[in-house]
């Protein structure tokens, strides 16, 4: 099932924030991380179900792939793969639940 890849505005902001943080120490590494995140995301539509189900949500339509220490969290529907968030693996996930899974509220 090949789908179109769509980036949410929030996911784009996530990448921009990641790059801004890393480039304080290394512009080269910031570019390398951003490139790896984008390349990993661009591969998702070919096999969207290859990513694992996000354990905090448990919805088979919401999955994740990893690039370096970052979680690329995406939602699968009939025609699109929506990248909903890109977060560090140690980042608190709870505040992002409602942004990623519109059927749930934080804390539920």
Residue pairs with C-beta under 8 A, 6 or more apart in sequence:
1 48
1 49
2 45
2 46
3 45
3 48
3 76
3 77
3 78
3 79
3 80
3 81
4 45
4 79
4 80
4 81
5 41
5 42
5 44
5 45
5 80
5 81
5 83
6 80
6 81
6 82
6 83
7 41
7 82
7 83
8 82
8 83
8 84
8 85
10 84
10 85
10 99
11 83
11 84
11 85
11 86
14 85
14 86
14 87
15 34
15 37
15 38
15 86
18 30
18 33
18 34
18 37
18 70
18 86
18 88
19 30
19 31
19 33
19 34
20 30
22 29
22 30
22 33
23 29
23 30
33 67
33 68
33 70
36 67
36 68
37 67
37 68
37 70
37 72
37 86
39 67
40 65
40 66
40 67
40 72
41 65
41 67
41 72
41 74
41 83
43 65
44 50
44 51
44 65
44 72
44 74
44 81
44 83
45 81
48 63
48 74
48 76
48 81
49 63
49 76
50 65
51 63
51 64
51 65
51 72
51 74
52 63
52 64
53 59
53 60
53 62
53 63
54 62
54 63
54 64
54 73
54 100
56 93
56 94
56 97
57 97
57 100
57 101
57 104
59 101
59 103
61 75
61 76
61 77
62 73
62 74
62 75
62 76
62 84
62 100
62 101
63 73
63 74
63 76
64 71
64 72
64 73
64 74
65 71
65 72
65 74
66 72
66 89
69 88
69 89
69 90
70 86
70 87
70 88
70 89
71 85
71 86
71 87
71 88
71 89
72 83
72 85
72 86
73 83
73 84
73 85
73 86
73 87
73 96
73 100
74 81
74 82
74 83
74 84
75 81
75 82
75 84
75 100
75 101
84 99
84 100
85 96
85 99
85 100
87 93
87 96
94 106
94 107
95 106
97 104
97 105
97 106
98 104
98 105
98 106
